[in-house]
Amino acid sequence: MNGKDLLRRYLEQRREVGEQDLVLDQLSVADAMRILGAGPTGASSASASGADAELQSRTSAPESAPGSADWRAVLRGSGAAPDVPASRPVAREPHAAAPDSLAVPRSATAPPAGIVVGAPDRGLFSGGALAGLESLGAVAAAVASCTSCPLHTTAKNPVPGAGNPNAGLMIVGEAPGATEDEQGLPFVGAAGQLLTKILAAVDLTREDVFICNVIKHRPPGNRNPTPDEVMACTPYLIRQFELIKPKAILALGTFAAQTLLETKLAIGKLRGQVHKYHGVPLIVTYHPAALLRNPSWKRPTWEDVQLARRILDSAVGES
């Protein structure tokens, strides 16, 4: 299979997951140009890769300089990307760093509104069965004694959640993994370490936020939670929302996003929008565990977290 066919297959895969921007990760701009038969790009370094290569190619020389080439134009010429009408100029985005390095958050226009779930008054469980749980500690104790589903029989420890009870940002994942099950704390394994770096990149610590999962006990073998397990655990999650009263919610991964937003849309269709969960802005991004398997998703995740931070800062400024 030649280079053009490989690139076309890659672009089709990215489109299937809902992505609209191409990130050259682990492939330098110069290498991409050679694959497409465009020759050297002049100012681009063959050793540069990922978003750094894209930044270097844009800042080291003007696009109109002799011997330079815009990689989007080359893609279109190769037949691997559709033509962009002359009346619609290609957006020029600033460099967005990977989550494990710091960068200045980019300015952006307001993102589109997304799915709205529930009423805006945040009164999810007023007068309900869990209304008597008046603290996060009481919720944690109730989770520890919960027998509403079989997960408590196989899990070593409950993992109700941890963090700031007055957090402005609430982070919700799917379910505890093996390390979380051992320690009784959320996101403490490899994915949790990456999450800590992602938060640090927008000047947040784990002590600034509240981190939890939809499911409060580990499913055996990390299997997908069942609908009955979701129904059993969701009331505890809702009560945590009510007690914390977050300014923004960050949903990590397909399961958490689809559960909270009551949708079957793919995560690629849910990213880049500001959804509302009972009046609280909700941003969707990839789960850190998925980033460990697919580093090319680090850049969109970084953009999502920057968006969540901007919403958080705006809400704090208005209060």
JOTANOR-V294089 format. One record per residue. N is the residue number from 1. RES is the residue in one small letter. PSI is psi in whole degrees, 0 to 359 (* if undefined). Layout:
N_RES_PSI ; N_RES_PSI
This chain:
1_m_130 ; 2_n_174 ; 3_g_321 ; 4_k_319 ; 5_d_321 ; 6_l_316 ; 7_l_319 ; 8_r_317 ; 9_r_318 ; 10_y_315 ; 11_l_321 ; 12_e_321 ; 13_q_318 ; 14_r_322 ; 15_r_325 ; 16_e_329 ; 17_v_9 ; 18_g_7 ; 19_e_145 ; 20_q_351 ; 21_d_140 ; 22_l_126 ; 23_v_124 ; 24_l_84 ; 25_d_137 ; 26_q_21 ; 27_l_119 ; 28_s_158 ; 29_v_318 ; 30_a_318 ; 31_d_318 ; 32_a_319 ; 33_m_320 ; 34_r_319 ; 35_i_322 ; 36_l_0 ; 37_g_25 ; 38_a_353 ; 39_g_187 ; 40_p_155 ; 41_t_10 ; 42_g_274 ; 43_a_345 ; 44_s_141 ; 45_s_133 ; 46_a_340 ; 47_s_348 ; 48_a_151 ; 49_s_164 ; 50_g_208 ; 51_a_331 ; 52_d_321 ; 53_a_320 ; 54_e_317 ; 55_l_314 ; 56_q_319 ; 57_s_336 ; 58_r_335 ; 59_t_343 ; 60_s_337 ; 61_a_148 ; 62_p_151 ; 63_e_334 ; 64_s_358 ; 65_a_148 ; 66_p_138 ; 67_g_353 ; 68_s_163 ; 69_a_137 ; 70_d_126 ; 71_w_333 ; 72_r_320 ; 73_a_321 ; 74_v_320 ; 75_l_317 ; 76_r_320 ; 77_g_332 ; 78_s_349 ; 79_g_4 ; 80_a_349 ; 81_a_148 ; 82_p_156 ; 83_d_145 ; 84_v_126 ; 85_p_148 ; 86_a_332 ; 87_s_355 ; 88_r_87 ; 89_p_147 ; 90_v_130 ; 91_a_141 ; 92_r_101 ; 93_e_141 ; 94_p_164 ; 95_h_133 ; 96_a_119 ; 97_a_158 ; 98_a_157 ; 99_p_340 ; 100_d_12 ; 101_s_152 ; 102_l_152 ; 103_a_158 ; 104_v_125 ; 105_p_135 ; 106_r_152 ; 107_s_149 ; 108_a_155 ; 109_t_165 ; 110_a_130 ; 111_p_158 ; 112_p_152 ; 113_a_147 ; 114_g_219 ; 115_i_141 ; 116_v_123 ; 117_v_125 ; 118_g_177 ; 119_a_158 ; 120_p_0 ; 121_d_355 ; 122_r_7 ; 123_g_70 ; 124_l_318 ; 125_f_23 ; 126_s_122 ; 127_g_4 ; 128_g_183 ; 129_a_333 ; 130_l_7 ; 131_a_337 ; 132_g_351 ; 133_l_101 ; 134_e_5 ; 135_s_163 ; 136_l_329 ; 137_g_321 ; 138_a_323 ; 139_v_316 ; 140_a_320 ; 141_a_321 ; 142_a_321 ; 143_v_318 ; 144_a_331 ; 145_s_6 ; 146_c_134 ; 147_t_25 ; 148_s_342 ; 149_c_166 ; 150_p_353 ; 151_l_331 ; 152_h_342 ; 153_t_340 ; 154_t_340 ; 155_a_149 ; 156_k_321 ; 157_n_146 ; 158_p_151 ; 159_v_79 ; 160_p_328 ; 161_g_168 ; 162_a_152 ; 163_g_202 ; 164_n_121 ; 165_p_345 ; 166_n_29 ; 167_a_140 ; 168_g_332 ; 169_l_126 ; 170_m_128 ; 171_i_127 ; 172_v_124 ; 173_g_198 ; 174_e_291 ; 175_a_159 ; 176_p_148 ; 177_g_193 ; 178_a_315 ; 179_t_320 ; 180_e_322 ; 181_d_323 ; 182_e_319 ; 183_q_345 ; 184_g_20 ; 185_l_148 ; 186_p_144 ; 187_f_61 ; 188_v_359 ; 189_g_203 ; 190_a_318 ; 191_a_324 ; 192_g_324 ; 193_q_321 ; 194_l_321 ; 195_l_320 ; 196_t_318 ; 197_k_321 ; 198_i_316 ; 199_l_318 ; 200_a_329 ; 201_a_340 ; 202_v_28 ; 203_d_42 ; 204_l_148 ; 205_t_169 ; 206_r_334 ; 207_e_344 ; 208_d_337 ; 209_v_173 ; 210_f_127 ; 211_i_131 ; 212_c_183 ; 213_n_159 ; 214_v_314 ; 215_i_134 ; 216_k_350 ; 217_h_149 ; 218_r_127 ; 219_p_140 ; 220_p_131 ; 221_g_18 ; 222_n_29 ; 223_r_166 ; 224_n_138 ; 225_p_150 ; 226_t_161 ; 227_p_322 ; 228_d_323 ; 229_e_322 ; 230_v_316 ; 231_m_324 ; 232_a_325 ; 233_c_332 ; 234_t_320 ; 235_p_325 ; 236_y_321 ; 237_l_316 ; 238_i_318 ; 239_r_325 ; 240_q_319 ; 241_f_313 ; 242_e_321 ; 243_l_320 ; 244_i_323 ; 245_k_59 ; 246_p_156 ; 247_k_336 ; 248_a_156 ; 249_i_136 ; 250_l_112 ; 251_a_123 ; 252_l_111 ; 253_g_165 ; 254_t_314 ; 255_f_310 ; 256_a_317 ; 257_a_313 ; 258_q_325 ; 259_t_311 ; 260_l_322 ; 261_l_359 ; 262_e_52 ; 263_t_163 ; 264_k_8 ; 265_l_146 ; 266_a_155 ; 267_i_328 ; 268_g_335 ; 269_k_344 ; 270_l_340 ; 271_r_160 ; 272_g_10 ; 273_q_160 ; 274_v_102 ; 275_h_169 ; 276_k_125 ; 277_y_101 ; 278_h_48 ; 279_g_352 ; 280_v_126 ; 281_p_134 ; 282_l_127 ; 283_i_139 ; 284_v_138 ; 285_t_177 ; 286_y_151 ; 287_h_140 ; 288_p_327 ; 289_a_326 ; 290_a_327 ; 291_l_328 ; 292_l_331 ; 293_r_331 ; 294_n_87 ; 295_p_341 ; 296_s_345 ; 297_w_359 ; 298_k_318 ; 299_r_309 ; 300_p_326 ; 301_t_318 ; 302_w_319 ; 303_e_320 ; 304_d_317 ; 305_v_324 ; 306_q_319 ; 307_l_314 ; 308_a_320 ; 309_r_320 ; 310_r_319 ; 311_i_318 ; 312_l_312 ; 313_d_320 ; 314_s_318 ; 315_a_319 ; 316_v_321 ; 317_g_330 ; 318_e_340 ; 319_s_*
